Amino acid sequence: MLVHVSPRSLFARAALAETMRTMSFALYEETALEIALLGKKPPEVEEILAEPTSRQAMRDAVRAFAGFIRGR
């Protein structure tokens, strides 16, 4: 599962995912967790990550990833 903090890094994430698939990694790509934190100062990051929608998105992504791992 790849998680990143910047929507600008989509190309980098896609390139890394392709490299990992080429190397036969079991890459989980069903749920994308994207929380824009690029350029934010630590207090802003804490505030964003504490928001109920961010917390739920993180929980959902980790639960889905855990299910993927259990199924392997």
C-alpha positions as YAML, in Angstrom:
chain: A
units: angstrom
residues:
- id: 1
  name: MET
  ca: [0.00, 0.00, 0.00]
- id: 2
  name: LEU
  ca: [1.42, 3.35, -1.01]
- id: 3
  name: VAL
  ca: [0.45, 6.43, 0.98]
- id: 4
  name: HIS
  ca: [1.55, 9.93, 0.10]
- id: 5
  name: VAL
  ca: [0.92, 13.48, 1.26]
- id: 6
  name: SER
  ca: [0.89, 15.35, -2.02]
- id: 7
  name: PRO
  ca: [-1.44, 15.07, -4.99]
- id: 8
  name: ARG
  ca: [1.51, 16.40, -7.03]
- id: 9
  name: SER
  ca: [3.33, 13.11, -6.47]
- id: 10
  name: LEU
  ca: [0.89, 11.01, -8.51]
- id: 11
  name: PHE
  ca: [3.45, 10.37, -11.23]
- id: 12
  name: ALA
  ca: [6.09, 9.36, -8.69]
- id: 13
  name: ARG
  ca: [3.61, 7.04, -7.00]
- id: 14
  name: ALA
  ca: [2.63, 5.49, -10.33]
- id: 15
  name: ALA
  ca: [6.28, 4.95, -11.26]
- id: 16
  name: LEU
  ca: [7.02, 3.37, -7.88]
- id: 17
  name: ALA
  ca: [3.97, 1.12, -8.16]
- id: 18
  name: GLU
  ca: [5.06, -0.01, -11.61]
- id: 19
  name: THR
  ca: [8.55, -0.79, -10.32]
- id: 20
  name: MET
  ca: [7.09, -2.77, -7.42]
- id: 21
  name: ARG
  ca: [4.77, -4.74, -9.74]
- id: 22
  name: THR
  ca: [7.74, -5.50, -12.02]
- id: 23
  name: MET
  ca: [9.57, -6.90, -8.99]
- id: 24
  name: SER
  ca: [6.50, -9.07, -8.17]
- id: 25
  name: PHE
  ca: [5.53, -7.24, -5.00]
- id: 26
  name: ALA
  ca: [2.03, -7.90, -3.72]
- id: 27
  name: LEU
  ca: [0.93, -4.30, -4.09]
- id: 28
  name: TYR
  ca: [-2.40, -3.26, -2.60]
- id: 29
  name: GLU
  ca: [-3.92, -0.58, -4.82]
- id: 30
  name: GLU
  ca: [-7.65, -0.81, -4.11]
- id: 31
  name: THR
  ca: [-7.88, 2.10, -1.68]
- id: 32
  name: ALA
  ca: [-6.01, 5.34, -2.17]
- id: 33
  name: LEU
  ca: [-5.27, 7.31, 0.96]
- id: 34
  name: GLU
  ca: [-4.52, 10.88, -0.01]
- id: 35
  name: ILE
  ca: [-4.40, 13.62, 2.59]
- id: 36
  name: ALA
  ca: [-2.86, 16.87, 1.32]
- id: 37
  name: LEU
  ca: [-0.15, 17.84, 3.79]
- id: 38
  name: LEU
  ca: [2.54, 19.23, 1.48]
- id: 39
  name: GLY
  ca: [3.71, 22.65, 2.63]
- id: 40
  name: LYS
  ca: [1.81, 22.49, 5.89]
- id: 41
  name: LYS
  ca: [3.49, 23.35, 9.17]
- id: 42
  name: PRO
  ca: [3.40, 20.76, 12.00]
- id: 43
  name: PRO
  ca: [0.44, 22.40, 13.83]
- id: 44
  name: GLU
  ca: [-1.55, 22.42, 10.57]
- id: 45
  name: VAL
  ca: [-0.66, 18.77, 9.91]
- id: 46
  name: GLU
  ca: [-1.84, 17.79, 13.38]
- id: 47
  name: GLU
  ca: [-5.09, 19.68, 12.86]
- id: 48
  name: ILE
  ca: [-5.73, 18.09, 9.45]
- id: 49
  name: LEU
  ca: [-4.96, 14.58, 10.70]
- id: 50
  name: ALA
  ca: [-7.22, 15.09, 13.71]
- id: 51
  name: GLU
  ca: [-10.24, 15.96, 11.55]
- id: 52
  name: PRO
  ca: [-12.94, 13.28, 11.71]
- id: 53
  name: THR
  ca: [-12.92, 12.78, 7.93]
- id: 54
  name: SER
  ca: [-9.14, 12.32, 7.86]
- id: 55
  name: ARG
  ca: [-9.22, 9.93, 10.81]
- id: 56
  name: GLN
  ca: [-11.98, 7.87, 9.18]
- id: 57
  name: ALA
  ca: [-10.13, 7.79, 5.86]
- id: 58
  name: MET
  ca: [-6.99, 6.53, 7.62]
- id: 59
  name: ARG
  ca: [-8.97, 3.89, 9.54]
- id: 60
  name: ASP
  ca: [-10.73, 2.69, 6.40]
- id: 61
  name: ALA
  ca: [-7.46, 2.46, 4.45]
- id: 62
  name: VAL
  ca: [-5.68, 0.52, 7.20]
- id: 63
  name: ARG
  ca: [-8.64, -1.84, 7.66]
- id: 64
  name: ALA
  ca: [-8.80, -2.54, 3.94]
- id: 65
  name: PHE
  ca: [-5.05, -3.09, 3.81]
- id: 66
  name: ALA
  ca: [-5.20, -5.45, 6.79]
- id: 67
  name: GLY
  ca: [-7.91, -7.43, 4.98]
- id: 68
  name: PHE
  ca: [-5.70, -7.62, 1.91]
- id: 69
  name: ILE
  ca: [-2.82, -8.96, 4.03]
- id: 70
  name: ARG
  ca: [-5.06, -11.54, 5.73]
- id: 71
  name: GLY
  ca: [-6.22, -12.75, 2.34]
- id: 72
  name: ARG
  ca: [-2.69, -13.44, 1.05]
...
